[in-house]
Each structure stands twice: as C-alpha cells, then as structure tokens.
Amino acid sequence: MILRLLSVLSILLLAVNGQAQRADTTQTPVRTIEVGNVDVLPAALDTKSWLLTDQDIQTELEGAVQNLYNFKFDKAEKQFRSLRRRYPHHPMPYFLLGLSTWWKIIPTNLQTKQYDKIFYAYMDTAASYGEKLYEADNKNYEACFFLAAAYGFAAHLHGERHDMAKAVVGGKRALEYLNKSREANGLSPEFLFGQGLVNYYAVWIGDNYPLLKPVLLFFPRGNRSLGIEQLKTVAETGFYTGLESRYFLMKILMNEENKPAEAVPVARYLATNYPDNAYFQRFYALSCFNTRNFRECERVSREILDKLNRGMPGYEAISGRYATYYLGWVMQNRYKDLEKAADYYRRCIVFAESTGETNSFYYLDANLNLANFAVQDGDVKSALRYYKVVNDKAERKSEMYQEARAYLSNNKRS
C-alpha cells in the first residue's frame, strides 16, 4: 500500500491509485494552492473553437465513448480516428485514442506492457499539440485540460513502470496545467475532474499516513468532502470525464472511505450500463460480496467466467481469480456443496499463480479452505500441502498464519 501512496504523491492528478516509487522532493516544488470550485466564466473568452465543449462533437462521439467503456475498442477507435482526420493538430483525438489504450491495460491491474509504447505515443502527441495551442493562447483552457490529462495519465504509467524521473516531471506538469485551468470551471464540468481527485487525495493521504505529511507540502492543499462532491458532479454532468469520475468514486467509496453500501449503486450503474467491461463487472461482484448480496455476486461471477471462457477483451486471469473465489465461497457457505467449492478454489489458485498474485487474500484463503476440506476428509498429505502455502505466504500476525502454523507443528511427523 505504501508503494501506491508514494506514486500518488508524485503524480497526484491522475495517478491516485498507482504503484509506488519514492518522489524526488529535491525538485522545484509546485506552488501550494487551494483547489476550489471556482465557477467563474473568464471574461471575453473565445471558446468557439474548443472541441471539448462542442455539442455537435459530443453528439458525434457519444457512441464512441460508450463503446470505449464497454470494451468495444475497435468501434470506438474507428470514430476517434475519424475525428483525428478532421482535426489532425488537436490534442483531443490523440488523447481519446490514448484513453482507449489505457482501458486495455486496466483489467490486468496495469501489469501488461503490451500497450505501453502506443499509449505513451498517443499521450505524448496529445501533450505536444496541447502545448502548441497553449503557446498560441495562454487563455486556452481547453489546451490546459488536455495537457493536465495527458501528462497525468502518462505519469501514472511511468510510476507503474518504476520510471520515477518521468513520473515526477509529468505529475508536476499535470498539476501546473490543472491550476491554470481552474478559471474555466464554469465552462464545463470536465475541468472539475482533476481538481476533485487532488482535493480528495491530498487530504486522505495526510489523514491516513501522517509520516507522509511533509511530502504533501509540495502539493496543493485539499478538501476531502469537496473532492467527493466534485467527482459526483462530474459523474452526473461530465461527458468525457463522467465515467472516469464514477470509476474513481466507486474505488474511493469502497477502498478509501470504507463505505461499501455507498459504492454498490455506483458499481451497479457501471456494470449494468457497461456489462462487457471486465473491470466494472468484477468490482461490482466485489461490492456485492462485501455487502452480502451473494445471489447477485454469484450471477455476476458466472457471467465473468463465461466471458473469460469466450475470450472477450479484458476478461483474463485476474477477473477469473475474483469470480472463482466468490463462487467457491458461495458453494461452501450457501449451498454446502464442498466438492464444487473445492473445484472453484483450485481454479482460483491457478488463476492467481498465473499472474503471480500469490500473496493476495483470495489465493491464501482458497488454500486455507482447501486445507480445511482435506482435514475433514482425513487427507493429511493434502492438508499439509495447502497449509504450507499459507504458512509461507501469509502475514505472520494473521489468523491464517497461526492456523497453518499450528497444524504444521502438530503434524511434523506426517
């Protein structure tokens, strides 16, 4: 967890759930600002040429945005490339193509590097054209939006890839352009997205990790409740960033705020409206499991496995690990069918091992349950095998470890 937070500190705009590296605080600090909700329309601002607020463009791209988040990438990218042909020197089409590539990476928990080069190329191109627009007019807040977004997303992935020099530089640039775009809040809800993230996480990190507070001096002050309200506003009214806001709200409510009941409606909305988005589906299954809606959790988990078996985009081992664990638990505790439960737990273990996630709770609990089943069946050999996995990988203070350790100690001669 600490690794994730350090990446947040260096990329704070969009890398709020990234992997960690230590930020270089010897660099020139970003000026401390109060990120507020400034609904002020800049005087005499010409926005006629902005694609971001063009209603005709939004109407044209509505289907493409829906396809992107429903993992119909080919259809979405076809429309984005059409936009690029008409606006080859504007950052929007390149950013949207980069965003589509980003969502090909997300279901793997950002592990796959298959799309890195093309992702960076799109975001770098978006930033390049954004810089040209800003150089021509330093009141072009549309350019600031795309610059903040492009630099922020790229910084996030650089952090994931342990390239902190690029992550920190990109994160600072993202924050600089976010600050410059504040005056445009009244023009479009899109501008509130990054500000909502900064407002929330700048406070959350300090509240939960006091030792990191000195590093936060290099970043904008925040307002946790305002950040959530800003994300809710964008979720309801944003076109390009509306779904990203729902995505972050879902994660914040479940993980940071520990409010699973409030996360469920957001997760349900995303999973229902974008049923082929593997990430949305597995998060909805998680939210149902955490709120004890096991019937719905079972239904969604079966859907996930079916789509995985059909080879649908985004459905891979990580989604399989989630779904098989939930189904194993349901079979064990609701239906008392230990044979089916054991089968699902074994499949969960295979999925986890295929992605190297052998320290995860699901992997360890699946082994623990299989050890318990073996004990019940009098199969000491199998019990020892499963308990040894738990003993080797579980946290030393956990109940899992204590149970495994006790069994292994009592069965040394076996």
C-alpha positions in Angstrom: 0.0 0.0 0.0 2.8 2.4 0.8 4.1 2.0 -2.7 0.8 3.1 -4.1 0.7 6.2 -2.0 4.2 7.3 -2.9 3.1 7.2 -6.6 0.1 9.2 -5.6 2.3 11.9 -4.1 4.3 12.3 -7.2 1.5 12.1 -9.7 -1.4 13.4 -7.6 -3.6 14.5 -10.5 -4.5 11.2 -12.2 -2.2 8.6 -10.6 -4.2 8.4 -7.5 -4.3 4.6 -7.5 -0.9 3.9 -9.0 2.1 1.8 -7.9 4.8 3.4 -5.9 8.1 4.8 -6.1 9.7 7.5 -3.9 9.1 11.0 -5.1 12.1 13.2 -5.7 11.4 16.1 -3.4 14.6 17.9 -4.3 12.9 19.1 -7.5 11.4 22.6 -7.6 8.1 22.3 -5.6 4.8 23.1 -7.1 3.3 26.3 -5.7 0.9 25.5 -2.9 -2.6 26.4 -3.9 -6.2 25.9 -2.6 -8.0 23.9 -5.2 -11.5 25.1 -5.0 -14.7 25.0 -7.1 -14.3 28.3 -8.9 -17.4 28.6 -11.1 -16.3 31.8 -12.9 -16.6 32.4 -16.6 -13.4 34.2 -17.7 -14.3 37.5 -19.4 -14.1 37.7 -23.2 -13.0 34.1 -23.5 -13.4 32.7 -27.0 -14.4 29.1 -26.8 -16.0 28.7 -30.2 -13.0 26.7 -31.5 -13.0 24.3 -28.5 -13.8 20.8 -29.3 -14.2 19.9 -25.6 -17.4 22.0 -25.2 -18.7 21.5 -28.8 -22.1 19.9 -28.5 -22.0 18.5 -32.1 -18.8 16.8 -31.3 -20.2 15.3 -28.2 -23.3 14.0 -30.1 -21.0 12.5 -32.7 -18.7 10.8 -30.1 -21.4 9.7 -27.7 -21.5 6.2 -29.2 -17.7 6.1 -29.3 -17.4 6.9 -25.6 -20.0 4.2 -24.8 -18.1 1.7 -26.9 -14.8 2.6 -25.2 -16.1 1.8 -21.7 -17.9 -1.2 -22.9 -14.6 -2.6 -24.3 -15.7 -2.3 -27.9 -12.4 -0.8 -28.6 -12.3 -1.3 -32.4 -15.6 0.6 -32.8 -14.6 3.4 -30.5 -11.2 3.9 -32.1 -12.7 4.0 -35.6 -14.6 7.1 -34.6 -11.6 8.6 -32.8 -9.5 8.2 -35.9 -12.2 9.8 -37.9 -12.0 12.8 -35.6 -8.2 12.8 -36.0 -8.5 13.0 -39.8 -10.6 16.2 -39.4 -8.6 17.7 -36.5 -5.0 16.3 -37.0 -3.4 19.1 -35.0 -5.8 19.0 -32.0 -5.0 17.0 -28.8 -8.5 15.6 -28.4 -8.4 12.6 -30.8 -4.9 11.5 -29.6 -6.0 11.8 -26.0 -9.1 9.7 -26.7 -7.1 7.1 -28.5 -4.7 7.0 -25.6 -7.6 6.6 -23.2 -8.9 3.7 -25.2 -5.4 2.1 -24.9 -5.4 2.8 -21.2 -8.5 0.8 -20.7 -6.9 -2.2 -22.4 -4.3 -2.1 -19.6 -6.5 -1.5 -16.6 -8.1 -5.0 -16.4 -4.6 -6.5 -15.9 -4.1 -4.2 -12.8 -1.7 -2.4 -15.1 0.6 -5.4 -15.3 0.7 -5.9 -19.1 3.3 -3.9 -21.0 1.8 -4.9 -24.4 0.3 -1.5 -25.0 2.9 0.8 -23.3 4.5 2.2 -26.5 1.3 3.1 -28.3 -0.2 4.5 -25.1 2.8 6.8 -24.5 2.8 7.8 -28.2 -0.8 8.9 -28.0 -0.4 10.8 -24.8 2.9 12.4 -25.9 1.2 13.5 -29.1 -1.8 14.9 -27.3 0.6 16.9 -25.0 2.6 18.2 -27.9 -0.4 19.6 -29.7 -1.8 20.9 -26.4 1.5 22.8 -25.8 1.2 24.4 -29.3 -2.3 25.5 -28.5 -1.3 26.9 -25.2 1.7 28.7 -26.6 -0.6 30.4 -29.2 -3.0 31.4 -26.4 -2.3 31.1 -22.7 -6.0 31.5 -22.0 -6.8 28.4 -23.9 -8.1 26.3 -21.0 -9.1 23.5 -23.3 -5.4 23.1 -24.0 -4.8 23.1 -20.3 -7.3 20.3 -19.8 -5.8 18.0 -22.3 -2.2 18.8 -21.1 -3.1 18.0 -17.5 -4.9 14.8 -18.5 -2.2 13.6 -21.0 0.7 14.4 -18.6 -1.3 12.8 -15.7 -2.1 9.6 -17.3 1.4 9.2 -18.7 2.9 9.9 -15.3 0.7 7.3 -13.8 2.0 4.6 -16.1 5.6 5.8 -15.7 5.1 5.3 -11.9 3.8 1.8 -12.5 6.9 1.1 -14.6 9.3 2.3 -11.9 10.4 5.3 -14.0 10.0 7.9 -11.3 12.0 10.6 -13.0 9.4 10.8 -15.8 6.6 10.2 -13.4 7.5 13.2 -11.2 8.1 15.5 -14.1 4.8 14.5 -15.8 3.0 14.8 -12.5 4.2 18.3 -11.9 3.3 19.4 -15.4 -0.2 18.0 -14.9 -0.6 19.9 -11.7 0.6 23.1 -13.3 -1.9 22.9 -16.1 -4.6 21.9 -13.7 -4.0 25.0 -11.7 -4.1 27.2 -14.9 -7.4 25.7 -15.9 -9.3 26.5 -12.7 -10.7 29.6 -14.2 -12.7 27.5 -16.7 -14.7 25.5 -14.1 -17.8 27.4 -15.1 -17.4 26.4 -18.7 -17.6 22.7 -18.4 -17.7 20.0 -15.6 -14.8 18.3 -17.3 -12.4 20.7 -15.6 -13.5 19.6 -12.2 -12.4 16.0 -12.6 -8.7 16.5 -11.8 -9.5 19.1 -9.1 -11.8 16.6 -7.4 -9.1 14.0 -7.3 -6.5 16.4 -6.0 -8.9 17.7 -3.4 -9.7 14.3 -2.1 -6.3 12.6 -2.1 -4.3 15.5 -0.8 -6.2 15.2 2.4 -6.8 11.5 2.5 -3.1 10.6 2.3 -2.3 13.0 5.2 -5.1 11.7 7.3 -4.1 8.1 6.9 -0.4 8.3 6.6 0.9 11.1 8.9 4.5 10.3 8.1 3.9 11.4 4.5 2.6 14.8 5.5 5.9 16.6 4.9 5.9 15.4 1.3 2.4 16.8 0.9 3.7 20.3 1.4 4.9 20.1 -2.2 1.3 19.6 -3.4 -1.9 21.5 -3.4 -4.0 21.7 -0.2 -7.1 19.7 -0.5 -10.7 19.4 0.8 -11.8 15.8 1.1 -15.5 16.3 1.2 -15.3 18.9 -1.6 -13.3 16.4 -3.7 -16.0 13.8 -3.4 -18.8 16.3 -4.3 -16.8 17.5 -7.3 -16.4 13.9 -8.5 -20.1 13.3 -8.0 -20.9 16.5 -10.0 -18.7 15.4 -12.9 -20.1 11.9 -12.7 -23.6 13.2 -13.3 -22.8 16.0 -15.8 -19.4 15.3 -17.5 -19.2 13.9 -21.0 -15.6 12.9 -21.4 -14.7 12.5 -17.7 -18.1 11.4 -16.3 -17.4 7.7 -16.4 -13.8 8.3 -15.1 -15.4 10.1 -12.2 -17.7 7.3 -11.4 -14.8 4.8 -11.7 -12.8 6.8 -9.1 -15.9 7.4 -6.9 -16.5 3.6 -6.8 -13.0 2.9 -5.7 -12.8 5.8 -3.2 -16.1 4.8 -1.5 -15.1 1.1 -1.3 -11.4 1.3 -0.6 -10.6 4.7 1.0 -13.9 5.6 2.7 -14.8 2.0 3.6 -18.4 2.6 2.6 -19.3 -0.5 0.5 -23.0 0.2 0.7 -22.4 3.6 -1.0 -20.1 2.1 -3.5 -22.7 -0.5 -4.6 -25.0 1.9 -6.6 -22.0 3.3 -8.4 -20.6 -0.1 -9.2 -24.1 -1.4 -10.2 -24.5 1.6 -12.6 -21.2 0.9 -14.3 -21.6 -2.9 -14.5 -25.2 -2.6 -15.8 -24.6 0.1 -18.4 -21.2 -1.4 -19.5 -21.7 -5.1 -19.0 -18.7 -6.1 -21.1 -16.2 -4.0 -19.1 -14.4 -6.7 -17.1 -13.1 -4.3 -14.5 -16.6 -2.8 -13.8 -18.0 -6.3 -13.5 -15.5 -7.7 -11.1 -15.7 -4.6 -9.0 -19.4 -4.9 -8.9 -19.1 -8.6 -7.9 -16.7 -7.5 -5.1 -19.1 -4.8 -3.9 -22.0 -7.4 -3.8 -19.8 -9.8 -1.9 -18.8 -7.2 0.7 -22.4 -6.2 1.2 -23.6 -9.9 1.4 -25.7 -9.8 -1.7 -24.5 -13.3 -2.5 -27.2 -14.1 -5.1 -26.1 -11.1 -7.3 -22.5 -11.8 -6.6 -23.0 -15.4 -7.9 -24.8 -14.2 -11.0 -22.1 -11.7 -12.0 -19.3 -14.1 -11.2 -20.8 -16.7 -13.5 -21.1 -14.0 -16.2 -17.4 -13.1 -15.7 -16.3 -16.8 -16.1 -18.5 -17.2 -19.2 -17.0 -14.1 -20.9 -13.5 -15.2 -19.9 -14.1 -18.6 -21.5 -15.3 -16.8 -24.7 -12.1 -14.8 -24.7 -13.8 -11.4 -24.6 -11.5 -8.4 -24.2 -10.4 -7.6 -20.7 -11.6 -10.9 -19.2 -8.4 -12.7 -18.1 -6.8 -14.4 -15.1 -7.4 -11.5 -12.6 -11.1 -11.5 -13.3 -11.1 -15.2 -13.1 -9.4 -15.1 -9.7 -12.1 -12.9 -8.3 -15.0 -14.9 -9.8 -13.8 -18.3 -8.8 -13.1 -17.3 -5.2 -16.6 -15.8 -4.9 -18.2 -18.9 -6.4 -16.1 -21.1 -4.2 -17.3 -19.2 -1.1 -20.9 -19.3 -2.2 -20.8 -23.0 -2.9 -19.2 -23.6 0.5 -21.3 -21.4 2.7 -24.6 -21.1 1.0 -25.1 -24.4 -0.8 -22.9 -26.5 1.4 -21.5 -28.2 -1.7 -17.9 -28.7 -0.7 -17.0 -30.6 -3.9 -17.9 -27.6 -6.1 -16.4 -25.2 -3.7 -13.1 -27.1 -3.8 -13.2 -27.0 -7.6 -13.6 -23.3 -7.7 -11.0 -22.7 -5.0 -8.5 -24.8 -7.0 -9.3 -22.7 -10.1 -8.8 -19.5 -8.1 -5.3 -20.8 -7.1 -4.4 -21.5 -10.7 -5.6 -18.0 -11.8 -3.6 -16.3 -9.0 -0.4 -18.3 -9.7 -0.6 -17.5 -13.4 -0.4 -13.7 -12.6 2.0 -14.0 -9.7 -0.6 -12.8 -7.2 0.2 -15.4 -4.6 0.1 -13.0 -1.7 -3.5 -12.0 -2.3 -6.2 -12.7 0.2 -8.2 -14.8 -2.3 -5.2 -17.0 -3.1 -4.4 -17.6 0.6 -8.0 -18.1 1.7 -8.6 -20.6 -1.2 -5.6 -22.6 0.1 -6.8 -22.3 3.7 -10.3 -23.6 2.8 -8.8 -26.5 0.7 -6.7 -27.3 3.7 -9.8 -27.4 5.9 -11.6 -29.7 3.5 -8.6 -32.0 3.4 -8.6 -32.2 7.2 -12.3 -33.0 7.2 -11.6 -35.8 4.7 -8.7 -37.1 6.7 -6.3 -36.3 3.9 -3.3 -35.2 5.9 -1.0 -35.1 2.9 -3.2 -32.6 1.0 -3.8 -30.6 4.2 -0.1 -30.3 4.8 0.5 -29.1 1.2 -2.2 -26.4 1.4 -1.3 -25.3 4.9 2.4 -25.0 3.9 1.4 -22.5 1.2 -0.4 -20.4 3.8 2.4 -20.7 6.3 4.9 -19.5 3.7 3.0 -16.5 2.3 0.5 -15.2 4.9 1.3 -12.3 7.3 2.9 -13.6 10.5 0.4 -11.9 12.7 -2.7 -13.1 10.7 -5.1 -15.8 11.9 -4.4 -17.6 8.6 -0.8 -18.0 9.5 -1.5 -19.0 13.1 -3.9 -21.7 11.9 -1.4 -23.1 9.4 1.5 -22.9 11.8 -0.5 -24.8 14.5 -1.5 -27.6 12.1 2.0 -28.0 10.7 3.5 -28.1 14.2 1.1 -30.8 15.2 1.7 -32.9 12.2 5.5 -32.7 11.8 6.0 -36.5 11.6 3.4 -36.7 8.8 
